[in-house]
Amino acid sequence: MGPAGGYRVGWAEVRADWAEQAALKLGGEVKPSEIRITKADNLAAAQYYVVGENFDPNGNPMKVSLRANSLYRQENGQWKIIAIHTDMLPFLVSNNMAIGWPAKAA
């Protein structure tokens, strides 16, 4: 679940979602903060905030502060993200852009 809501399963759906988000050209910069990691065997969970600034579809600057959670699995010595969840971006909710966006939402 990303900042526009909905679920994506598999790399093809995730990549298509990222491409559609990139096409919005929201600009700005966000970074993780207050990262907390819990690890056990080959699984790890991270809780953090994503903070910074984006621009809404009208070009107005918008502060970003989202809660995020990521789940990782170690495969052949490499950590792979297997799940991610974030709050929804408020301007997407207020403009009803999150409902049914992107078009291929599951």
N, C-alpha and C positions, 0 to 999 in steps of 0.2 A: 504494500500500500504506500503510495507516494503522496506528495503534497496536493494532488488533485483528486484523491480518493480512488476507489475501485481496487481490483486485484489483478495482478499480472502473474502468469505461471509460465516458467520456461524462458530461456534466453531470447527467443524470437519476440515474445510479447513485451519483455522488458526493454529490449533494444528499440522496438517500434515506439514505445511510450517515451523513452529518452529522446528519440529523434523528434517526436511531436513537441515535447517540451522545449527542445533546443530551437525549433522553428519559431517559437514565440519570441525569441531574442529579447528576453527580459533583462539581460545585462546584469550589472552589479557584481557583487562578490559575497559568498557565504563561506563560513568555516565552522568546523566542529569545535565545541567548547565543553568544559566540564565532563570529560570522557571518563566513564567508569566501565571497567571490563571485568567480567567474571568468567573464569576458564575451568573446565573439567574435562580431562581426557582429550578427546578430539573435537569437543564443542566449546564455543565461547560466545558470550553475549556481551554486547556493548550498549550502554545507554548514554545519551549525550544530547546536547542542544546544537542546532544548526542556527548560527546567528550571522547577521550581516545586513545587506541591503540589495533589493532587486527593484525593478521598475514594473509597474502594472501595465496592462495593455495600452493605456493612454500615455505612457511615458512618465508618470508621476513616481518619484522615489518612494519606496515602501520599506520600512524596517522589517527584517525577517528574524523571528525567534521561534523556532519549531522544536518540539521534543522529538527525538528519534531513537529507535531501537534497531539493532542489527544482530542477526544470528549468523555465526560462522561455523563451518565444519572443516577440519583439517583432512585433506586428501593428498596422498603421496607427498607429504611434507609441506604442502602449500595450504594457506587458509583461504577458503572460498566463501563468499557471502551466499547464504541459502535463504535468507528472509530479511526484509527491511520494512519498517513501519514508521511513518512520520505523521505529525499533525497536518491538517489541511491548511493551505495558504488562505488567509482570511479574504483577500480580494477575489479569489476564485469562487469561494462560497457566496460572498455578497453579490457577485455578478452572475451567479448560477452557471459559471463556466465549468465547475467541477462535475456537475450532473451529466453523466454520459460522456465525459471527456477523459481520455481520448475516445474516439469512435469505437475502437476495438476493445473497450473495457469488458472484462469477463463478468 
